[in-house]
Structures are given as structure tokens and as C-alpha cells.
Amino acid sequence: MKLDARDETLATDRTKRPHAVVIGSGFGGLAAAIRLGARGYRVTVLEKLDAPGGRAYVYRQDGFVFDAGPTIITAPFLFEELWQLCGKALSDDIDLRPVAPFYRIHFHDGTTFDYSGDANAMRAEVARLAPRDVAGYERFMQVSEAIFKVGFVQLGHVPFSKWSDMARVLPDLLRLFGYRTVYGLVSRFVRDERLRCILSFHPLLIGGNPFKTTSIYCLIAFLERRWGVHFVMGGTGRLIERMVGLIQGQGGTVRLDAEVRQITLCGRRATGVLLADGQTIAADIVISNADSAHTYRHLLPASVRRRWSNRRLERADYSMGLFVWYFGTRKTYPDIAHHTLLLGPRYRGLLKDIFEAKRLAADFSLYLHRPTATDPSLAPPGCDGFYVLSPVPHLGAGIDWNARAEAYRAAIEAALEETLLPDLKNQLVTSRIMTPADFHDRLNAYQGAAFSLAPVLLQSAWFRPHNMSEDIEHLYLVGAGTHPGAGVPGVLCSAKVLDAVVPDAITFQ
Ligand SMILES: Cc1cc2nc3c(=O)[nH]c(=O)nc-3n(C[C@H](O)[C@H](O)[C@H](O)COP(=O)(O)OP(=O)(O)OC[C@H]3O[C@@H](n4cnc5c(N)ncnc54)[C@H](O)[C@@H]3O)c2cc1C
């Protein structure tokens, strides 16, 4: 799809607007395009795949609509800002519905817990599960709010280009226990192991091991309570579709099937891109929304990279992989909540297998998504659409997914049939899977990691690949592999950081 016939080989067009090329159409890339469009840049987004969205790609199959990735929308105000930049309201284009409970958690021992944003309901659930931990839980939520005020409000959208930016925030991070892990901080407040699990699982939603992820990510508990967990009617893909619409409305272009092979340079300055089909496109600035490791390893020669050498990128710590099974059933399962966590017998041990031993364990903990609980139009009448995620090691584990995927899927199917979805095997009408190998091959994700670099302290803020490239002038990075990190709110904030580091369009005129 080429939506604009202008000659993009010229950096500055007849209107004299400087040209910004964005590599990749994930949430980070589209948000960056909208922000730059609003600041007067002429924007061209180049996407390798045949549809926009990246992790938020949409599969349509046998009458079912499957969002490939994100479905939990937690910070709608970040989308509001983008729509406002285009003179519109989010509600003009998007119907967001609150989801309650946020998550229904099923423990291996049969206990369930409804995790919601309602403070009284949560207190009652905690009292039911672990009466002695109610006071500790309340204190944890206060700390979560304090961390949110620093980690999200003050730091989430500011650049960490200089070491002094980091030094400035260190006292706050130390005061708020940033050196602890999420699980470590939670354990200071509550003693019940099940409750520790409930309050510490959030890093898994952005690819981190709760036993290693910096406790800054405890802010998610407060973020969810304050703004809720939402679902987009029509699916997350609708947000992507409408963001593309905003870019077009600004006069920008989104080109599909347009893989970038190289960022072109004049010395150490980015001058545009070379596409896989041999076309070159000149640009005043280049923004890469491709995985940061892919950007540095494959789009730039080693000779121009001082900080992000192959060695440094190879030695970095990457997030886990995901095994995703999308499926539809000929009947509905009305008792299944929109978001369900089905926890296996092991928590710490399973995470060790995934993140440290890098072993594909025989047991698993699953996240089950049933979007048709909120929007039945995503499946044919009388049917249910699902996906189930199992965190697995990334490709560094050497697992041959071609050989093991079907057996692994069948094991998940059996586990679901035994617990939440009786008779599942006979009810299946459509099915597809995605493994870490697909994340690598389709999305150019280094190591097939589902969430790029892991969110550990020494890979956060200044330590992460910067939003304004340390190695190349006029090159900027957005998305999960740069600051602040993975998750839809994180990558939308990465685009917001550009407002501080990208020069005004007028500079180029
Ligand atoms: C299964 C799953 C479920 C998730 N659920 C949630 C959730 O519920 N809520 C939440 O907040 N987060 C969730 N996340 C995390 C969130 O989806 C991601 O962190 C976020 O969407 C990543 O956005 P991004 O901007 O980094 O771009 P990506 O989505 O990674 O997109 C990058 C794009 O760049 C393109 N590209 C790469 N290389 C090139 C090239 N050389 N030339 C041209 N194009 C290129 C790719 O094709 C891709 O389209 C989930 C992730 C996964 C995988």
C-alpha cells in the first residue's frame, strides 16, 4: 500500500517541510510520526510487513479477528494527546471500554482472585486470600503511587541522553527502592506467596522477570488503578488503523512492504534509508522504531558505532520469548473472564527455567485472552475467539521451534481443557501459532525476544539505547528497545521523548 505518490527520494519537498523517515509502524513509530507531523515535518513511515502495527498486527482468519499482541490498554491519556495534536478527540474514532475485573487469577490450588481497580473490592479480595496482609497491601499501593509519580510522571517522557540526566534522578530512584526487584519490594509488604505473585507478575506483561526487574515497574499497579484497564471495541487493531488515519490526515505517508536495509550516512550523520528493493529515500531525520538491536546490528555498519557494538548488544540481557496460540471455538465459554491468568504449580522455579536456565519447562503459567467477552463481533455468532500466551525462553536457548511447536501447543490445549475450557479439542474451529522464531523472522526482533531488552536497572533510562542515537547524528529511536521501554504506554512515551530531542522543523528550512 503506497498511499501518497509524492517523490520521497527528495529530503525537502516543494512545501519546504523537512522530511522525517520512520522505520517501522509499531505503536512507537506511529506515535512518533503523529508527533513529528504535528511539529511540521513531512513524514514517511516505512513498514516491512503487509500491514501496520508490528506487535499489534491483526490476523483475520475464518471469520475471527485476532489481535496478535497488545490488548490491555492502561494509559488512554497518552492516546488522547495524539488525537489532540490532530485537533480531534480520541472518542471521535475509538470506543474504549473498561474491563472488570482487570484480571481473574486462577492458582494451581484452585484459589481464584479477581484483580480490579476498585479499592474496596481489592481490599476484600486480599482479606479473603491473606487476611494478615491487608495493611501491607495498602502500604504497597501507597509506594506504587509514589514510584508512579517519579518513574512515570517525571521520568517516563524525558530524555536520558547524558549521564547527568541519570545522576539527577538517582537520589529519587534510591529513595524509592529502584535498586530492589519488583518481587523484592512486594515481599517487604506482604507475606502470602500467592499475594506476592499477584502483586509482582506485572513485569511479565513487558517481558521482565519479577525477580530481576527493577522495582520502578511497581508503578504499574497504581497506573492501572488510577486509569483502569481498557479494551478497544473492534480490537487493538482499530487503534493502529486510526493512527494511520491521523498520519494521512496530516499529509504523511505510510508505506507497507517497504523493508529498510540500511540507514544511509554522510560521515556520522543519517541522510536517509536504502530499501530492500534498492530504492533510496532521502531524509533530514531518521527515526527507527525497529528493534534497537536490529537497528544497530543490521541497519548501520559496525565501523560507525562506538557505543552499540555487536559485542555490547550480544552481551545484553533480552526479555523472554512468547509462545502464542490464537484459536476460535464453535461455542462460547461465558464464564471465562476477558483476561485470565492460569498459574502453574511453580512461580520462582518456572521463571528461573525461562530466564536463567533457558529451558522449555514441561509446566507453564498462561495468560488467556478472551476478547469476545467484551466484543462478540470479533468472532462469528455463537463462537469465542481466544489467544493464550506462554512465556518461554528467547532464541538464545536454542530451542528448535519448528520441531517442538505443535507438541507444545497440544500440551497447552490439554491444560486448558482440563481447567478452564472443557471439551476444547472438539470445539476448535480455527488455530494459528506464533513462536519466538516468528518474532525474529517477521518483526526483526533480536533473539526473538517479545519485548526487546529486559527491563533491569542497568538497562533502564541512560543505560538503554538512547532516544537520540549516541552513535549517529539525526538518528532517533523509539519503541520497546529504547527509553523508557516495552508496553504500549512505554513506547508511546518513547515517542513523546522526541519532542525534547528532535529539533524544530524550522531548523532545517
Ligand atoms: C503477544 C503480546 C502481547 C502484548 N500485550 C500487551 C498488552 O496487553 N498491553 C501492553 O501495553 N503491551 C503489550 N505488549 C507489549 C507491546 O505490544 C509492545 O511493547 C509494543 O507494541 C511494541 O511497540 P514498538 O513501538 O516497539 O514496535 P513493534 O510493535 O515492535 O513494531 C516494530 C515494527 O518495525 C518493523 N520493522 C522492523 N524492522 C524493519 C525494517 N528493517 N524495515 C521496516 N520495518 C521494520 C516491524 O515489522 C514492526 O512492524 C504485548 C506484546 C506481545 C508480543
The ligand as an SDF file (V2000), in Angstrom:
LIG
                    3D

 53 58  0  0  0  0  0  0  0  0999 V2000
    1.7640  -11.1210   22.4670 C   0  0  0  0  0  0  0  0  0  0  0  0
    1.9980   -9.7650   23.0940 C   0  0  0  0  0  0  0  0  0  0  0  0
    1.0400   -9.2270   23.9360 C   0  0  0  0  0  0  0  0  0  0  0  0
    1.2390   -7.9610   24.4940 C   0  0  0  0  0  0  0  0  0  0  0  0
    0.2610   -7.4320   25.2880 N   0  0  0  0  0  0  0  0  0  0  0  0
    0.3950   -6.1650   25.7260 C   0  0  0  0  0  0  0  0  0  0  0  0
   -0.6970   -5.5210   26.3700 C   0  0  0  0  0  0  0  0  0  0  0  0
   -1.7720   -6.1180   26.5280 O   0  0  0  0  0  0  0  0  0  0  0  0
   -0.5520   -4.2260   26.7730 N   0  0  0  0  0  0  0  0  0  0  0  0
    0.6340   -3.5400   26.5680 C   0  0  0  0  0  0  0  0  0  0  0  0
    0.7200   -2.3610   26.9620 O   0  0  0  0  0  0  0  0  0  0  0  0
    1.6900   -4.1200   25.9360 N   0  0  0  0  0  0  0  0  0  0  0  0
    1.5800   -5.4010   25.4960 C   0  0  0  0  0  0  0  0  0  0  0  0
    2.5980   -5.9740   24.8000 N   0  0  0  0  0  0  0  0  0  0  0  0
    3.8240   -5.1870   24.5560 C   0  0  0  0  0  0  0  0  0  0  0  0
    3.6030   -4.1970   23.4130 C   0  0  0  0  0  0  0  0  0  0  0  0
    2.8050   -4.7950   22.4400 O   0  0  0  0  0  0  0  0  0  0  0  0
    4.9060   -3.8110   22.7530 C   0  0  0  0  0  0  0  0  0  0  0  0
    5.8830   -3.4420   23.7260 O   0  0  0  0  0  0  0  0  0  0  0  0
    4.7080   -2.6530   21.7750 C   0  0  0  0  0  0  0  0  0  0  0  0
    3.5620   -2.8260   20.9860 O   0  0  0  0  0  0  0  0  0  0  0  0
    5.9320   -2.5600   20.8890 C   0  0  0  0  0  0  0  0  0  0  0  0
    5.8050   -1.4400   20.0540 O   0  0  0  0  0  0  0  0  0  0  0  0
    7.0440   -0.8540   19.2790 P   0  0  0  0  0  0  0  0  0  0  0  0
    6.7650    0.5880   19.0310 O   0  0  0  0  0  0  0  0  0  0  0  0
    8.3030   -1.1950   19.9880 O   0  0  0  0  0  0  0  0  0  0  0  0
    7.0170   -1.5420   17.8480 O   0  0  0  0  0  0  0  0  0  0  0  0
    6.8070   -3.0130   17.3100 P   0  0  0  0  0  0  0  0  0  0  0  0
    5.4270   -3.4370   17.5640 O   0  0  0  0  0  0  0  0  0  0  0  0
    7.9070   -3.8780   17.7350 O   0  0  0  0  0  0  0  0  0  0  0  0
    6.9270   -2.7120   15.7550 O   0  0  0  0  0  0  0  0  0  0  0  0
    8.1530   -2.5010   15.0970 C   0  0  0  0  0  0  0  0  0  0  0  0
    7.8550   -2.5180   13.6070 C   0  0  0  0  0  0  0  0  0  0  0  0
    9.0670   -2.2950   12.8830 O   0  0  0  0  0  0  0  0  0  0  0  0
    9.0050   -3.0930   11.7120 C   0  0  0  0  0  0  0  0  0  0  0  0
   10.3730   -3.2700   11.2200 N   0  0  0  0  0  0  0  0  0  0  0  0
   11.3880   -3.9250   11.8280 C   0  0  0  0  0  0  0  0  0  0  0  0
   12.4880   -3.8540   11.0790 N   0  0  0  0  0  0  0  0  0  0  0  0
   12.1640   -3.1400    9.9750 C   0  0  0  0  0  0  0  0  0  0  0  0
   12.8800   -2.7470    8.8330 C   0  0  0  0  0  0  0  0  0  0  0  0
   14.1730   -3.0440    8.6760 N   0  0  0  0  0  0  0  0  0  0  0  0
   12.2430   -2.0330    7.8740 N   0  0  0  0  0  0  0  0  0  0  0  0
   10.9260   -1.6960    8.0160 C   0  0  0  0  0  0  0  0  0  0  0  0
   10.1890   -2.0580    9.0910 N   0  0  0  0  0  0  0  0  0  0  0  0
   10.8160   -2.7710   10.0610 C   0  0  0  0  0  0  0  0  0  0  0  0
    8.3850   -4.3790   12.1760 C   0  0  0  0  0  0  0  0  0  0  0  0
    7.8500   -5.1310   11.1100 O   0  0  0  0  0  0  0  0  0  0  0  0
    7.2940   -3.8500   13.1110 C   0  0  0  0  0  0  0  0  0  0  0  0
    6.1010   -3.6090   12.4160 O   0  0  0  0  0  0  0  0  0  0  0  0
    2.4240   -7.2360   24.2290 C   0  0  0  0  0  0  0  0  0  0  0  0
    3.4000   -7.7950   23.3920 C   0  0  0  0  0  0  0  0  0  0  0  0
    3.1890   -9.0420   22.8210 C   0  0  0  0  0  0  0  0  0  0  0  0
    4.2430   -9.6000   21.9110 C   0  0  0  0  0  0  0  0  0  0  0  0
  1  2  1  0
  2  3  1  0
  2 52  2  0
  3  4  2  0
  4  5  1  0
  4 50  1  0
  5  6  2  0
  6  7  1  0
  6 13  1  0
  7  8  2  0
  7  9  1  0
  9 10  1  0
 10 11  2  0
 10 12  1  0
 12 13  2  0
 13 14  1  0
 14 15  1  0
 14 50  1  0
 15 16  1  0
 16 17  1  0
 16 18  1  0
 18 19  1  0
 18 20  1  0
 20 21  1  0
 20 22  1  0
 22 23  1  0
 23 24  1  0
 24 25  2  0
 24 26  1  0
 24 27  1  0
 27 28  1  0
 28 29  2  0
 28 30  1  0
 28 31  1  0
 31 32  1  0
 32 33  1  0
 33 34  1  0
 33 48  1  0
 34 35  1  0
 35 36  1  0
 35 46  1  0
 36 37  1  0
 36 45  1  0
 37 38  2  0
 38 39  1  0
 39 40  1  0
 39 45  2  0
 40 41  1  0
 40 42  2  0
 42 43  1  0
 43 44  2  0
 44 45  1  0
 46 47  1  0
 46 48  1  0
 48 49  1  0
 50 51  2  0
 51 52  1  0
 52 53  1  0
M  END
$$$$
